Amino acid sequence: MLNPSGFHLPMHNKSWTSYVIYGIDAAVLIALDQLVKFWAIANLQGQEERPLIQGFLHLTYVENTGAAFGLLSGFSGAQLLLAITKIIVLILATWYFIKLPSEPRFILLRIPILLVISGGLGNLIDRVRLGHVVDMFVFRFIEFPVFNVADIYVTIGSIMFAVMVLFVVKDAPFFNASPRGEV
């Protein structure tokens, strides 16, 4: 494939092996999120808030039945609505991940998408398994909602994706990717 300057760009093969590696990466990220949540349930539920870094970052236990930052909490159909929405977003993110061109520079987009997918799946597992999302980290130096490891993945992944699209991989395809993932 030729880039606009006329230089030949090597194409990396989109083999199943690379997707297996990404799948393993996602599984490790999800496992880390779930392990922290299991720890929080066992050690923080029903307990007083604990300082991790006094006055800065504390540990607590919150069952979030709403969306991000507790939105839709108390709405009777929230769990089903949020689960369906999360599944649709995860399918779209996975589709986009697969459809990205296989040029090496697009790995800069795959990493944040992988973080968003992993975080989304981590919170979806909670929502399906428990009926709520377990949150445990709270900043005490500012007024900020309680959050968890999966939320960190989604936030960092979203910011990274925006930065990459705006400043690094400016010609990233969006929903006009060809069936073979080439632009």
N, C-alpha and C positions, 0 to 999 in steps of 0.2 A: 504494500500500500504506500502511496506517495503522500507526503504531507504538503501543505501549500508552498513550502520552500523548495520542493523537488527532491528532498532526501528520502531515501527508502527507510520506512519505519518497520522494524521487525515485529511480526505479529506473534504473540504467544498463543499457543494452542489452548483452547478452552476445553481441556480434557476433564473427564469425570474426576480425575485425581485432584485437580485444583479445587473442584467443588467439594470433594470429601474433606480436604484440608480446611476449607472455609467452614464446613459443617462441624468439624471437630473443634475449631476455634469458637464457634457459636455455642456448642455444647459446654465447653469449658467456662465461657462467660456466664451462661445460664446456670450452670452448677454452682459457680461462685456466688451468684445472686441468691440462689435457693439456700445454699449453706448459711449465708449471713442471715437470711430470714428465719431458717430453722433455729439458729442460735438466738435470734431476737425473741422468738416465741418461747423458747426454753428459759431464757435468762432475763428477759426484760418485761414480759407480760405480767401485769399486776404489781410491778416494782416501781420505785421512785426513779425519776430521771437521773442518769449518771453522766458526769462530765467525762468526755474523752479528752478534750483539751479545754480546761476550765475557762468559762466565759466565752468560748468560741464555738466549739462543736460538742454537743451532748448526745447521749443515747437515750432513747425512750421507746415506747411501744405504742403504735397507733394502727388501728384497723381502718383503712381508707376504703369506704364503700362508694366513693365518687370517682371522678376522673382526676386528671392532674390537679393538684392543689385543692382537692376535695370538692371540685365542681360536681354538681348533680347529686351530692350526698343527700339522702333522704327521699329521692325520687324513686318510687317503687319499681319502675322498669329499668333503672340505671344499670344494673349488672348485666342484663341481657343486651341492652343497647350498647354498652361499652364493650362487651365481648364481641358482638357482631362488628362494630366499628373497628376494633383492634384487629380482628381477623382480616377484614377488607384491606386495611392499611398494610398489614404484614404480607398479604398476597401481592399487593401492588409493589411494595418494596422489594420482595423477593423476585418478582418478574423483572423489575428494573435492574436489579443486581445481575441477573442472568443475561439480560439483553445488552448490558454495557459492552462496548467494544473491548477486544482482548489486548489492546495496546497497553504496555507497561504503565503509562501515565494514568490510566484509568483505575489502577489499584488505589490511587488517592481518593477515589470515590467509593470503591468497594469497602474500604475499612470503616468509614463512618456509617455506611448503610448496614454493614454487619453489626455495628454497635447498636443501631436503632432496632434492627430485627431482634437481636439478642435481648435487649431491654424490654421490647414489646412482648416477646414470648415469656420472659421472666414474670412480668406482671400479669399476663394472661393466665399463666399456670396458677398463680395465686387466686385470681378471680374465679376460675373454674373449680379449683380444689377447695378453696376456703370461703368463697363468696365475698371476698374483700382482698385488698392488697395490703401486705404488711409493710409499714414504714417504720424507720427507726433512727434516722439521723436528723438532728435539728440544730440549725445555727442559732446561737444565742447573742451574737454581736449585732445581728439585724433581725427584723421581723420577716421570717421566711417559713414556708410550709415544711412539714416533716416529709422526708424523702427516703428513698432506698437505693440500693446498688443499681437496680434496673433503671431507675430514673436518671442516675448519673450517666449510664450508657446512652440513653436516649438524648439527654441534654448535650453531652460532649459530641455524640455522633451528629446531631442536627447542626450544631455550631460548626464542626469540622466540614460537613457537607456544604454548608452555605459559603464558608471561606474558600473551599476548593473550587466551587462553581463560580464564585465572583472573582477570584484572584489567580487561580492556578490553572484549572482545566475549564477555561471559559467557553470552549466549544463542546461541552458535554451534551450528549443527546438527552432529550427528556422523553416524552412519549411518542417520539417519531422514530424510535430505533427500529431497524429492519428486523425481520424474523431471525436472521443469522447473527444479529447483534453488531452489525457493521453500519457505519453511517455513510 
